[in-house]
Amino acid sequence: MKDLVVGSLLFLAIVIGWFLGKAERKKKPAHLGADPITREYFLGLNLLLDDKQDEAMEVFIRTLDVNPDTVDTYLVMGSLFRRRGEVDRAIRIHQDLLARPTLSKLQQNTVRFELARDYLKAGLLDRAERILKELVTEDSVYVLRSLELLLSIYEQEKSWDEAVETANVLVGKGKAEIQFRLAHYYCEMAEKSHKLSDIVDARRYLKKALQADKGSVRASLLQGRFEFDAGEYSDAIKSLRRVRHQDNDFSPETLGLLDKSYEALNEPKEYIKYLFTLLEQHPAISIVIALSDKLRQLEGDYEGAYVLSEYLKKRPSVRGLHRLIDFHLANTEGPAKENLALLQAFTQQMIHNKPIYQCKACGFDGKALHWHCPSCLGWGTVKPIHGLEGE
């Protein structure tokens, strides 16, 4: 990393030297001696080679005049400072550029956009938002990028009304991929309304979420939960069963409420029938465990254990083995039961230490399902883990 920074500074020094040489050739005869500015430049280069990067950058900034030909060089310096985490210096460079009357309108907008990025990096969201809104209002070449940065600000602030408004503007400008995030914003608003016991608004927002993205698993799961809480069990089942058509990887997330909804309607056999359908389309250990538990409840231990053991022969799973041991513990005595209990404690520890979900974009994992990845901030990128220790 250090080598990369030094390399970047060396490249910047070469660019600055080129501009200084160009300026000097224009303004003085060749027979005159070295100019103080040129001496300053070589001083900065020596500091850089001596690994005194901060002092070198100060010299370069002092040496290079601001004019239309050198604005890009200053922008590179500002960007470099921001990437190094020295946001105060980046802000100072960009503010100094804006104070110069020689900049063109395009250059001014470029500097303003970079200054907004500085403020965003520094956590000064209100200042960044003000500049970005101005760039959008002025219909500058930075409209789309400014709108996208505004979205990131509203997501941080959880200002979902503003996020929805901004996302709709982006969709209107041809950014159709934003529809996916728009659905999540509506889901956030639905959850907020539901917490306030406003089921009418909650339903309305979920309807909008599915209009924005008909494949929104989150909207279907929320619909199922809200309808279950309202005692509308048939509607809850309808919403939850929709998930397998949207993304079958999330079908296990529906099982708890589906079981309760079918029980409330006194239709346990319909639930078993649906579990068999799920298992044929998308084998997952959560589905098998739910099916074996239901068969155990209705028909006894043997039926439940048989379904589970047959599945494990084809697709080994730590969670499945743990549950199978539970079946046998209920029907075993003596030393064999003690051995099974020891084995179950081992599988329990394995399950306890392993994550259940993982982000497909950055690899973040955990035991909770995040619709907005805490690491890479991607929407809908976290999914259930599959394999021996997952689904």
Secondary structure as the mmCIF struct_conf table of DSSP 4:
data_model
#
loop_
_struct_conf.conf_type_id
_struct_conf.id
_struct_conf.beg_label_comp_id
_struct_conf.beg_label_asym_id
_struct_conf.beg_label_seq_id
_struct_conf.end_label_comp_id
_struct_conf.end_label_asym_id
_struct_conf.end_label_seq_id
HELX_RH_AL_P HELX_RH_AL_P1 LYS A 2 LYS A 27
BEND BEND1 LYS A 28 LYS A 28
TURN_TY1_P TURN_TY1_P1 ALA A 30 HIS A 31
BEND BEND2 LEU A 32 LEU A 32
HELX_RH_AL_P HELX_RH_AL_P2 PRO A 36 LEU A 49
TURN_TY1_P TURN_TY1_P2 ASP A 50 ASP A 51
HELX_RH_AL_P HELX_RH_AL_P3 GLN A 53 THR A 63
BEND BEND3 LEU A 64 LEU A 64
HELX_LH_PP_P HELX_LH_PP_P1 ASP A 65 VAL A 66
BEND BEND4 ASN A 67 ASN A 67
TURN_TY1_P TURN_TY1_P3 PRO A 68 THR A 70
HELX_RH_AL_P HELX_RH_AL_P4 VAL A 71 ARG A 83
TURN_TY1_P TURN_TY1_P4 ARG A 84 GLY A 85
HELX_RH_AL_P HELX_RH_AL_P5 VAL A 87 LEU A 98
TURN_TY1_P TURN_TY1_P5 ALA A 99 ALA A 99
TURN_TY1_P TURN_TY1_P6 PRO A 101 THR A 102
HELX_RH_AL_P HELX_RH_AL_P6 LYS A 105 ALA A 122
TURN_TY1_P TURN_TY1_P7 GLY A 123 GLY A 123
HELX_RH_AL_P HELX_RH_AL_P7 LEU A 125 THR A 137
TURN_TY1_P TURN_TY1_P8 GLU A 138 ASP A 139
TURN_TY1_P TURN_TY1_P9 VAL A 141 TYR A 142
HELX_RH_AL_P HELX_RH_AL_P8 VAL A 143 GLU A 157
TURN_TY1_P TURN_TY1_P10 LYS A 158 LYS A 158
HELX_RH_AL_P HELX_RH_AL_P9 TRP A 160 GLY A 172
TURN_TY1_P TURN_TY1_P11 LYS A 173 GLY A 174
TURN_TY1_P TURN_TY1_P12 ALA A 176 GLU A 177
HELX_RH_AL_P HELX_RH_AL_P10 ILE A 178 LYS A 195
TURN_TY1_P TURN_TY1_P13 LEU A 196 SER A 197
HELX_RH_AL_P HELX_RH_AL_P11 ILE A 199 ALA A 212
TURN_TY1_P TURN_TY1_P14 LYS A 214 GLY A 215
HELX_RH_AL_P HELX_RH_AL_P12 VAL A 217 ASP A 229
TURN_TY1_P TURN_TY1_P15 ALA A 230 GLY A 231
HELX_RH_AL_P HELX_RH_AL_P13 TYR A 233 ARG A 241
TURN_TY1_P TURN_TY1_P16 ARG A 242 ARG A 242
HELX_RH_AL_P HELX_RH_AL_P14 VAL A 243 GLN A 246
HELX_RH_3T_P HELX_RH_3T_P1 ASN A 248 THR A 254
HELX_RH_AL_P HELX_RH_AL_P15 LEU A 255 ALA A 264
TURN_TY1_P TURN_TY1_P17 LEU A 265 ASN A 266
HELX_RH_AL_P HELX_RH_AL_P16 PRO A 268 GLN A 281
BEND BEND5 HIS A 282 HIS A 282
HELX_RH_AL_P HELX_RH_AL_P17 ILE A 285 GLU A 299
HELX_RH_AL_P HELX_RH_AL_P18 ASP A 301 LYS A 314
BEND BEND6 ARG A 315 ARG A 315
HELX_RH_AL_P HELX_RH_AL_P19 VAL A 318 LEU A 329
TURN_TY1_P TURN_TY1_P18 ALA A 330 ASN A 331
HELX_RH_AL_P HELX_RH_AL_P20 GLY A 334 ASN A 353
BEND BEND7 LYS A 354 LYS A 354
BEND BEND8 ILE A 356 ILE A 356
STRN STRN1 TYR A 357 CYS A 359
TURN_TY1_P TURN_TY1_P19 LYS A 360 CYS A 362
STRN STRN2 ASP A 365 GLY A 366
BEND BEND9 LYS A 367 ALA A 368
BEND BEND10 TRP A 371 TRP A 371
STRN STRN3 HIS A 372 HIS A 372
TURN_TY1_P TURN_TY1_P20 PRO A 374 CYS A 376
STRN STRN4 TRP A 379 TRP A 379
BEND BEND11 GLY A 380 GLY A 380
STRN STRN5 VAL A 382 PRO A 384
BEND BEND12 GLY A 387 GLY A 387
TURN_TY1_P TURN_TY1_P21 LEU A 388 GLU A 389
#
